[in-house]
């Protein structure tokens, strides 16, 4: 969750946007550990927040890079 929130806060500073990758990885790891614990571990909502934030920024960054590459928008 922390990587996901940090990546969203740093959306305008692209080198820090790379935090979205560990957000997705750790989110999936967390969800699998919670599932395997059979109710002993909690935190599914925090893992989901990290996943959603990470995927949101990955998709947003890919969309912006596509728009820059095609010339649809310009960086000023």
C-alpha positions as a printed Julia matrix, in Angstrom:
76×3 Matrix{Float64}:
  0.0     0.0     0.0
  2.8     2.4     0.84
  4.49    1.94   -2.54
  1.18    2.5    -4.29
  0.42    5.72   -2.43
  3.98    6.96   -2.88
  3.8     6.26   -6.6
  0.55    8.2    -6.92
  1.99   11.14   -4.99
  4.99   11.16   -7.28
  3.01   10.9   -10.52
  4.48   14.15  -11.81
  8.06   13.12  -11.07
  8.48   10.08  -13.29
 11.61    8.49  -11.75
  9.69    8.0    -8.52
  6.74    6.62  -10.48
  8.74    3.4   -10.72
  7.47    2.7    -7.21
  4.29    1.45   -8.87
  6.09   -1.74   -9.93
  6.9    -2.89   -6.36
  3.39   -1.8    -5.34
  1.91   -4.3    -7.77
  4.4    -7.05   -6.9
  4.01   -6.7    -3.13
  0.24   -6.34   -3.48
  0.02   -9.69   -5.24
  2.38  -11.29   -2.72
  0.29   -9.92    0.15
 -2.97  -11.16   -1.34
 -1.56  -14.64   -1.88
 -0.23  -14.81    1.69
 -3.57  -13.63    3.08
 -5.38  -16.26    1.02
 -3.03  -19.05    2.15
 -3.38  -18.08    5.83
 -7.05  -19.19    5.82
 -8.28  -16.21    7.83
 -5.32  -15.8    10.18
 -3.88  -12.77    8.38
 -5.73   -9.57    7.63
 -5.0    -6.64    5.36
 -6.7    -7.58    2.13
 -7.98   -4.03    1.67
 -4.49   -2.56    2.08
 -3.08   -4.98   -0.47
 -5.88   -4.06   -2.86
 -5.18   -0.32   -2.41
 -1.55   -0.94   -3.33
 -2.54   -2.96   -6.38
 -5.09   -0.43   -7.62
 -2.73    2.51   -7.12
  0.16    0.68   -8.78
 -1.85   -0.45  -11.78
 -3.47    2.98  -12.11
 -0.1     4.69  -12.38
  1.36    2.06  -14.71
 -1.59    2.46  -17.08
 -1.49    6.25  -16.79
  2.23    6.38  -17.5
  1.84    4.08  -20.51
 -0.98    6.26  -21.84
  1.06    9.44  -21.45
  4.11    7.91  -23.11
  1.92    6.79  -26.0
  0.48   10.28  -26.39
  3.96   11.83  -26.31
  5.29    9.31  -28.83
  2.46    9.89  -31.28
  2.73   13.65  -30.98
 -0.8    14.05  -29.65
  0.55   16.13  -26.77
  3.78   18.07  -26.33
  5.95   18.54  -23.3
  6.61   22.22  -22.59
